[in-house]
Amino acid sequence: MDGQLVAVVAVQVERPPRLADDNDGRDSLWDSAPPIPLCFFHARSGSHRPATEVRLLWDCAHLYVRFDVADAREEMVARYIEPNSPSYTDSCVELFLKAHDDAYANIEINCLGAILLQTHVAPRQGTSVDPTVWDAQIERWTSVSKEMLASSDASGPFSWSVCVRLPHALLSALLPRLPPPTVRNTADDDSGWWVGLYKCADDSPHPHWASAHDIGEALDFHQPSRFSRLVFVHDLVHDIRAASVATQTHAVARLTTLLVTE
């Protein structure tokens, strides 16, 4: 498992982070979470490999997720706006969650904020969830609009962000075995939360498939056995030092994540 990411960190916050950027940029609260790079690109990925980082925050009611993507305008695909559209074919970021069993949920968000949400009892044995169950509950913000894309240059660097607020009540309804988040869920606790973090754009001129962990030879994000543990912490430095799993810092840009040491 050399280099396999086994844990990522969500940092507890005392107030909800602002989802939308303002004139000063993102809410500084996001900077309390270590950026998680999606640096594993599948071999079938094309020459365009956008740098993508994820940040995770949490409180007693919600999990907060932010994706930041350094893309290229000529590679952007933005077509779908309806819930449960095939958002993964657009410029898309994805969050998969599971408990200790094989059941998991995938939340796939394109750059326009359109979400595909599915639950599975086992890999690729699932169905889309009725949007009336979840659409109004998932608050999200994206820096992209169709009008912005239409008025932008046809090529060149194009950075974009997506932020979502996921209620724990909704997640536990989707995944009944998902326990409440707790700081006791350290990196060697198999009974907690597990997560997959991804970036893709199946229909872009140069398709790519990126992840926070190596997905192996098969081009398939639906591999819950490869998900990383999600570790909930109060204070990043203190709680990482207290974790009972052997860890090392993986120096990718300014990232702090946990990797297997053997």
Secondary structure, 3 states (H helix, E strand, C coil): CCCCEEEEEEEECCCCCCCCCECCECCHHHHHCCCEECCEECCCCCCCCCEEEEEEEECCCEEEEEEEEEEEHHHCCCCCCCCCCCHHHCCEEEEEEECCCCCEEEEEEECCCCEEEEEECCCCCEEECCHHHHCCCCEEEECCCHHHHHHCCCCCEEEEEEEEEEEHHHHHHHCCCCCCCCCCCCCCCCCCEEEEEEEECCCCCCCCEEECCCCCCCCCCCCHHHCEEEEEECCHHHHHHHCCCCCCECCCCCCCCEECCC
